[in-house]
């Protein structure tokens, strides 16, 4: 048989299929992560496993001697920050995923591992951090709902003594506070009775609050920080005739606004801004389109960004810097290389490689992520990302529709361990920024109002059709998977549109919109008017309740034709265990087989590595059964044991314990 030379060349150049990557390389704890530099520049801090949980370590620059600063063996530390005087490390921690976060402090002085001090030891309360002022090293501004579970009062918290000083007692609808140049609380964000965003201002801390501006719930207005003249407020805003959010300055006396900047490419909302804490000047703006775009505003920051782009590929993220803003810790993110981290000196331009969080991951074995777009059935342009397996076939592949949560969020270009796992197992992965996703303007955002299981789901189905028409996906082998809203979309997919899916994985997704909203925690109540009541419905309103039932998969499970895996955290305060239990019971009572995994020590998403490994091992074997993808040959026996512990006996399940 004669073979054309071109075919021989293509065969020789064809990329080999990478090996099956161990689940643990994606979902076990990183080797090290979350690096920060102390404000005085003397210390490097980072997260590293201790007895299976991420904890904080420190070491002096130039020394290899590290010190364990926290010893949490129940739940990992997932974020932390330094006190301004470099004397303490502070972090927040909840219990089992219940999201009632407390603020803890550990002192740097002394020897050995210090004892963490709970600075907000109020049972059932939740603390949020509003501000960490440079000029007050022993104080941070916090919100705390210990007086009223539905309202966060504003306090100064002394991190040395734990003393609280009340600054603002919340009358019921204040959501946050901002300080001026002298660290006085002068601006408060609130919400009106119809979901309006309200900006309140006071001349002095003894003066009464005055409503400066009110914006309808259909508009997105977010205060950022007070201008150094103390008379104006930086905000992101799509108020008025503009569709896209812009960076604006609002006069705190008149409410009038001045537009500072909108997207230079006219495509997406203003995303964020970077300010110098020394001069208070705006130094950079950020927009997130298909990828992240950074616009420097000063020559100094332009040099920094140029230097960083020459250090490593990917999107740079400055996680921390010294008080003089000269030395920084920078990590880089790209689909095939998560979080390579460097120390960078802006004066000398020199950089020092510190670590890769997952050094065992070979970038040559990871899949590329490509931005794509298509037109929905009503003419709306929908943006998405496509991750396809490396090596092997490139067309007519089994596909997983990976739906982001929120839904007021969006997928972005970068490393995604779920997409990488699925691509490694042989699946194309499509991540769609359906209507209602953030970043694409208020018309796109408002097109999702009362469209749960409606046009929002149509966008997903239209994406599947597009992928099939493009020859990317095998129409007989498409699965749907997601968490939170993505879990709800999964349930909608297998009940309302089962003909498009071979199976589904629901991860902490609501089965009933009625019980979802009725069970929200008390501190969500002040903003329900602008969020869930507006976008989904108020179950106390009969017409809304009837409509919500029509959009709830729980009431349509007789239409399920596809295998379903349900995954839930027992302590989830957002999507409670009832959502999964009532679904599993309804399926059981109708003779429909269902697999149900429950983690007794998790909330809205799994923080513990053993639970993540159990989840993704179960998911990869489940998907292989309906899509035919690759599966890791064997896993650690501890993973299989944890799966067995998490599997719920649906036959014995009742709602009486809810």
DARATA-V439853 format. One record per backbone hydrogen bond with DSSP energy under -1.0 kcal/mol. CO is the residue of the C=O (numbers start at 1). NH is the residue of the N-H. E is the energy in kcal/mol with one decimal. If there is no record, write none. Layout:
# DARATA-V439853
((CO	NH	E) (CO	NH	E))
This chain:
# DARATA-V439853
((4	8	-1.6) (5	9	-2.3) (6	10	-2.5) (7	11	-2.5) (8	12	-2.3) (9	13	-1.9) (10	14	-1.2) (22	25	-1.5) (23	26	-1.4) (23	27	-2.5) (24	28	-1.7) (33	47	-3.5) (36	45	-2.8) (38	41	-2.3) (39	323	-2.6) (42	61	-1.9) (43	38	-2.4) (44	59	-2.0) (45	36	-2.2) (46	57	-2.9) (47	33	-2.2) (48	55	-2.4) (50	53	-1.7) (53	50	-3.1) (54	77	-3.0) (55	48	-2.3) (56	69	-3.2) (56	70	-1.1) (57	46	-2.1) (58	67	-2.9) (59	44	-2.9) (60	63	-2.1) (67	58	-2.0) (81	90	-3.2) (83	86	-2.1) (87	108	-2.9) (88	83	-2.5) (89	106	-2.4) (90	81	-2.5) (91	104	-3.4) (93	102	-2.4) (95	98	-1.3) (99	101	-1.5) (101	127	-2.4) (102	93	-1.8) (103	119	-3.0) (104	91	-2.0) (105	117	-2.8) (106	89	-2.4) (117	105	-1.9) (120	122	-2.2) (122	125	-2.0) (126	145	-1.3) (128	143	-3.0) (131	141	-2.5) (136	139	-2.1) (138	159	-2.0) (140	157	-3.1) (141	130	-2.8) (141	131	-1.7) (142	155	-2.6) (143	128	-2.4) (144	153	-2.4) (148	151	-2.1) (153	144	-2.2) (154	167	-3.2) (154	168	-1.7) (155	142	-2.8) (156	165	-2.3) (157	140	-1.7) (158	162	-2.9) (163	158	-2.8) (165	156	-2.4) (168	154	-2.6) (173	191	-1.6) (176	189	-2.1) (178	186	-1.5) (178	187	-1.7) (180	183	-1.9) (184	180	-2.0) (186	202	-1.7) (187	178	-2.8) (188	200	-3.0) (189	175	-3.8) (189	176	-1.2) (190	198	-2.7) (192	195	-1.8) (196	192	-2.3) (197	215	-2.6) (198	190	-2.9) (199	212	-2.9) (199	213	-1.3) (200	188	-2.2) (201	210	-2.4) (210	201	-2.6) (213	199	-2.5) (215	197	-2.6) (216	219	-2.2) (220	238	-1.1) (222	236	-2.2) (225	234	-2.8) (227	230	-2.5) (231	252	-3.0) (232	227	-2.7) (233	250	-2.6) (234	224	-3.2) (235	248	-3.1) (236	222	-2.8) (237	246	-2.7) (243	442	-2.5) (245	270	-1.6) (246	237	-2.2) (247	260	-2.9) (247	261	-1.7) (248	235	-2.5) (249	258	-2.5) (250	233	-2.1) (251	255	-2.8) (256	251	-3.2) (258	249	-2.4) (261	247	-3.0) (263	266	-1.8) (272	286	-2.5) (274	283	-3.0) (274	284	-1.5) (276	280	-1.7) (281	276	-2.5) (283	297	-3.0) (284	274	-2.9) (285	295	-3.0) (286	271	-2.3) (286	272	-1.4) (287	293	-3.4) (291	289	-2.3) (293	287	-2.5) (295	285	-1.8) (298	302	-2.2) (299	303	-2.1) (300	304	-1.9) (301	305	-2.9) (302	306	-2.6) (303	307	-2.8) (304	308	-2.7) (305	309	-2.3) (308	311	-1.0) (308	312	-1.4) (315	333	-1.7) (317	331	-2.4) (320	329	-2.4) (322	325	-2.2) (326	346	-3.3) (327	322	-2.2) (328	344	-2.8) (329	319	-2.0) (329	320	-1.0) (330	342	-3.0) (331	317	-2.6) (333	315	-2.9) (334	337	-1.5) (340	332	-1.7) (341	354	-3.0) (341	355	-1.4) (342	330	-2.6) (343	352	-2.8) (344	328	-3.0) (345	349	-2.2) (350	345	-2.9) (352	343	-2.7) (355	341	-3.0) (357	31	-2.6) (358	361	-2.0) (362	365	-2.5) (363	366	-1.0) (370	386	-2.8) (372	384	-2.8) (374	382	-3.0) (376	379	-2.3) (380	376	-3.3) (382	374	-2.0) (383	433	-2.7) (384	372	-2.7) (385	431	-2.7) (386	370	-2.7) (387	429	-2.9) (397	474	-2.7) (398	428	-2.4) (399	479	-2.7) (400	430	-2.1) (401	481	-2.6) (407	409	-2.3) (409	438	-1.7) (416	420	-2.4) (417	421	-2.4) (418	422	-2.4) (419	423	-2.5) (420	424	-2.4) (421	425	-1.5) (422	427	-2.2) (423	426	-1.6) (425	630	-2.9) (428	400	-2.8) (429	387	-2.7) (430	402	-2.1) (431	385	-2.5) (432	434	-1.4) (434	437	-2.2) (439	269	-2.5) (441	445	-2.0) (442	446	-3.1) (443	447	-1.2) (445	448	-1.2) (446	449	-1.6) (448	451	-2.2) (451	454	-2.4) (451	456	-1.5) (454	458	-2.2) (455	459	-1.9) (457	461	-2.4) (458	462	-3.1) (459	463	-1.6) (460	464	-2.0) (461	465	-2.6) (462	466	-2.2) (463	467	-2.4) (464	468	-2.2) (465	469	-2.9) (466	470	-2.1) (467	472	-2.2) (467	473	-1.5) (468	471	-1.6) (471	396	-3.2) (472	397	-2.5) (474	477	-2.2) (477	399	-2.5) (478	502	-3.4) (479	401	-3.2) (480	505	-2.1) (481	403	-2.6) (482	507	-2.1) (483	486	-2.3) (484	488	-2.2) (485	489	-2.9) (486	490	-1.7) (487	491	-2.1) (488	492	-2.7) (489	493	-2.5) (490	494	-2.2) (491	495	-1.2) (492	496	-2.9) (492	497	-1.0) (497	500	-1.7) (498	501	-1.1) (503	480	-1.7) (504	565	-2.1) (505	482	-1.4) (506	567	-2.8) (507	484	-2.1) (511	554	-2.5) (512	516	-1.9) (513	517	-1.7) (514	518	-2.2) (515	519	-1.1) (517	520	-1.1) (521	524	-1.9) (522	525	-1.5) (524	527	-1.4) (525	528	-1.4) (528	533	-2.7) (531	535	-2.9) (532	536	-2.8) (532	537	-2.6) (535	450	-2.0) (538	541	-2.4) (541	545	-2.9) (542	546	-2.3) (543	547	-2.0) (544	548	-3.0) (545	549	-2.1) (546	550	-1.4) (549	552	-1.3) (552	555	-1.6) (553	556	-2.4) (556	559	-1.9) (557	560	-1.8) (563	504	-1.9) (564	595	-1.8) (565	506	-2.9) (566	597	-3.2) (567	508	-3.1) (568	599	-2.5) (569	572	-1.3) (576	579	-1.7) (577	581	-2.8) (578	582	-3.0) (580	584	-2.7) (581	585	-2.7) (582	586	-1.9) (583	587	-2.3) (584	588	-2.5) (585	589	-2.8) (587	592	-2.8) (588	591	-2.0) (595	566	-3.0) (596	648	-3.0) (597	568	-2.1) (599	570	-2.8) (599	602	-1.1) (602	571	-2.9) (603	605	-1.8) (608	612	-2.0) (609	613	-2.6) (610	614	-1.7) (611	615	-2.5) (612	616	-2.7) (613	617	-2.0) (614	618	-2.1) (615	619	-2.4) (616	620	-2.3) (617	621	-1.9) (618	622	-2.2) (619	623	-2.9) (620	624	-1.9) (621	625	-1.4) (623	627	-3.3) (624	628	-1.1) (636	639	-1.7) (636	640	-1.3) (637	641	-2.4) (638	642	-2.1) (639	643	-2.3) (640	644	-2.1) (641	645	-1.8) (642	646	-1.9) (643	647	-1.6) (646	598	-2.8) (648	650	-1.4) (649	652	-1.3) (650	653	-1.1) (655	658	-1.7))
